[in-house]
Amino acid sequence: MSKIQEFNDLHFTQELLFIGNAWDVLSAIMLEKAGFQAIGTTSCGIANSFGYTDGECIDFHRHLNIIQSIVEHVNIPVSGDIEAGYGQDEQSIIDNVLRTADVGVAGINIEDSLKNQSGLRSLTEHGRLLTSMRVKLDHHGYKDFFINARTDTYFQLERPFEETMSRAKAYVESGASGIFIPGLTDANEIKAITSNVEAPINLLSLPALTNCQRLKELGVRRFSFGNALSDKIIAFLTKNAAQLLENQDTSCLYE
């Protein structure tokens, strides 16, 4: 079975797919050893590891090299987070999607937020992009490649529910395999979306949204923790580096 088919199948088992978000080879290997069934790269974690902030600030080639290295060092499916596609026009975004597929990932996250200005790409424009993406992927031999269409409505709109529902349905009709809605935490809204959108719904871990079993009961098919683990590791390093310097003693490394 191909990694693409394996990854697709993981969204339709009896269990919710709990994705492990990695930012380098070591984190990916550790997540695989822990028992995660699939890896999703975190763009924020990758950017931070090179000293950049999130938001397509890192060079795409450098970003893609990390994704490729992760794919080459684990045996489970990998989905690549490529933010909004690292391009200013449809063709450059499609080219980057194909380049990402070529390194062996089973899917991608692609979002509808704009990077050089505030706001969201229009529903019509983003739908057209997803359709072109699906056609090009199929044409290049990547049938059933998992396009996880992320909508940032809950991060950018004051009353996002109706717009989110419209975008989710339109994105599925345009060729998306699944819908990723970071920021959605209300149980009633989650249930309404999972009941009315004909594709797996992916949510992002937040302080008010943490329990896989509860999300499964609400119809969520995929759950990820984004950059939360990489942030925790950075905080640990920061604290311990400061402690080493302050105490002028390395005993804390052996506790």
C-alpha positions in Angstrom: 0.0 0.0 0.0 1.3 3.5 -0.9 1.9 6.1 1.8 -0.8 8.2 0.2 -3.4 5.4 0.5 -2.3 4.6 4.0 -2.6 8.2 5.0 -6.1 8.5 3.5 -7.2 5.3 5.2 -6.1 6.7 8.6 -8.9 9.3 8.4 -11.6 6.7 8.1 -10.8 4.2 10.9 -12.8 3.7 14.1 -10.3 6.0 15.9 -9.5 9.7 15.5 -6.2 10.3 13.8 -3.9 11.9 16.3 -1.1 13.5 14.3 2.4 14.1 15.7 3.7 17.5 14.6 7.5 17.4 13.9 9.9 20.2 13.1 13.1 18.2 12.4 14.3 14.7 11.9 14.9 14.0 15.6 11.4 15.1 16.6 9.9 13.0 13.8 11.8 9.9 14.8 10.8 10.3 18.5 7.1 10.8 17.6 7.3 7.6 15.4 8.9 5.7 18.2 6.3 6.9 20.6 3.6 5.3 18.4 2.1 8.1 16.3 0.7 6.7 13.1 1.4 9.8 11.0 3.6 13.0 11.1 2.5 16.5 10.2 5.2 19.0 9.9 4.8 22.3 11.7 5.8 25.3 9.7 6.2 27.4 12.8 8.4 24.8 14.4 10.6 24.5 11.3 10.8 28.3 11.0 11.7 28.7 14.7 14.5 26.1 14.4 16.2 28.3 11.9 15.6 31.5 13.9 12.6 32.8 11.9 9.1 33.5 12.8 6.2 31.7 11.2 4.4 33.2 8.2 6.5 32.1 5.1 9.6 34.0 6.4 11.9 31.1 5.7 13.1 30.3 2.2 10.8 27.6 0.7 13.7 25.5 -0.5 15.1 25.3 3.0 11.7 24.5 4.4 11.2 21.8 1.8 14.6 20.2 2.6 13.5 19.7 6.2 10.2 18.1 5.1 12.1 15.8 2.7 14.6 14.8 5.5 11.7 13.9 7.8 10.1 11.8 5.0 13.4 10.0 4.5 13.9 9.1 8.1 10.5 7.8 9.2 8.3 4.9 7.9 4.9 6.4 8.6 3.1 8.9 6.3 4.1 12.5 6.5 1.9 15.5 5.7 3.8 18.7 4.8 2.6 22.1 6.2 3.3 24.6 3.4 1.3 27.5 4.8 -0.4 29.4 2.0 1.9 27.8 -0.7 4.8 30.2 -0.7 3.8 31.9 -3.9 2.2 35.1 -5.1 0.1 33.5 -7.9 -1.7 30.3 -8.6 1.0 28.8 -10.8 3.9 29.3 -8.3 1.7 27.8 -5.5 0.9 24.8 -7.7 4.5 24.4 -8.6 5.4 24.3 -4.9 2.7 21.8 -4.1 4.1 19.5 -6.8 7.6 20.0 -5.5 6.3 19.0 -2.0 4.6 15.9 -3.4 7.8 14.9 -5.2 9.7 14.6 -1.9 7.4 11.8 -0.8 4.8 13.3 1.5 1.3 11.8 1.5 -0.5 15.1 1.8 -0.2 18.8 2.6 -1.8 21.6 4.6 -2.7 24.6 2.5 -4.3 27.6 4.1 -6.5 30.4 2.8 -5.0 33.3 4.8 -2.9 35.9 2.9 0.7 36.4 3.9 1.7 39.8 2.4 -1.5 41.5 3.6 -4.2 40.9 6.2 -7.3 38.9 5.4 -8.3 35.7 3.6 -8.2 34.7 0.0 -11.7 34.9 -1.4 -13.7 31.8 -1.3 -14.0 31.7 -5.1 -10.3 32.3 -5.6 -9.2 29.7 -3.1 -11.7 27.2 -4.5 -10.3 27.7 -7.9 -6.8 27.2 -6.5 -7.8 23.9 -4.9 -9.4 22.6 -8.1 -6.3 23.4 -10.1 -4.2 21.8 -7.4 -6.2 18.6 -7.5 -6.1 18.4 -11.4 -2.3 18.9 -11.4 -1.7 16.4 -8.7 -3.8 13.8 -10.5 -2.0 14.5 -13.8 1.4 14.0 -12.1 0.5 10.7 -10.7 -0.6 11.8 -7.2 -4.1 10.5 -7.2 -5.8 10.7 -3.8 -3.0 12.9 -2.4 -4.5 14.4 0.8 -5.2 18.1 0.5 -6.0 19.3 4.0 -7.6 22.7 3.3 -7.0 25.0 6.2 -9.3 27.9 6.7 -8.3 30.7 9.1 -11.8 32.1 9.6 -11.6 31.5 13.4 -8.4 33.5 13.6 -9.5 36.4 11.5 -13.3 36.9 11.6 -15.3 38.2 14.5 -18.3 35.8 13.8 -16.7 33.0 11.8 -19.2 30.1 12.0 -21.3 30.7 8.9 -18.3 31.7 6.7 -16.5 28.6 7.9 -19.3 26.3 7.0 -19.6 27.9 3.5 -15.8 27.7 2.9 -15.6 24.1 4.2 -18.3 22.9 1.9 -16.9 24.8 -1.1 -13.4 23.6 -0.5 -14.6 20.0 -0.5 -16.5 20.5 -3.7 -13.3 22.1 -5.1 -11.2 19.0 -4.4 -10.0 19.2 -0.8 -9.7 15.9 1.0 -10.2 17.3 4.5 -10.8 20.6 6.2 -8.6 22.0 8.9 -10.2 24.6 11.2 -7.7 25.9 13.8 -9.3 28.1 16.5 -12.6 26.2 16.4 -13.4 25.1 20.0 -17.1 25.4 20.6 -18.7 21.9 20.9 -22.0 22.8 19.3 -20.2 24.5 16.3 -17.8 21.5 16.0 -20.7 19.1 15.9 -22.6 21.2 13.4 -19.6 21.3 11.0 -18.7 17.6 11.3 -22.3 16.7 10.6 -22.7 18.9 7.6 -19.3 18.8 5.8 -18.6 15.7 3.7 -14.9 15.3 4.6 -12.8 14.6 7.6 -12.5 17.6 9.9 -9.1 18.4 11.5 -8.9 20.6 14.6 -5.9 22.2 16.4 -5.1 21.6 20.0 -5.6 24.7 22.2 -5.8 25.1 26.0 -9.6 24.7 25.7 -9.4 21.9 23.2 -7.2 18.9 24.3 -9.1 15.6 24.6 -9.1 13.2 21.6 -11.9 11.1 23.0 -14.2 14.1 23.4 -13.4 15.3 19.8 -14.1 11.8 18.4 -17.5 11.9 20.0 -18.1 15.3 18.2 -17.3 13.7 14.9 -13.7 15.1 14.5 -11.5 12.8 12.4 -8.1 14.3 12.9 -6.4 16.2 15.7 -3.0 17.9 15.8 -1.0 20.0 18.3 0.8 22.2 15.8 3.8 24.1 17.3 2.7 23.4 20.9 5.3 20.7 21.5 8.1 22.6 19.7 7.2 25.6 21.8 7.4 23.5 25.0 10.9 22.2 24.0 12.1 25.8 23.3 10.8 26.9 26.7 12.6 24.0 28.3 15.9 24.9 26.5 15.5 28.6 27.5 14.9 27.8 31.1 17.8 25.3 31.4 20.3 27.5 29.5 19.5 30.4 31.9 19.9 28.1 34.9 23.2 26.8 33.7 24.6 30.3 33.3 23.2 31.6 36.5 24.4 28.7 38.7 27.7 28.2 36.9 27.0 24.5 37.6 25.9 21.6 35.3 24.4 19.4 37.9 20.9 20.3 36.7 21.6 18.4 33.5 21.8 15.1 35.4 18.7 15.5 37.6 
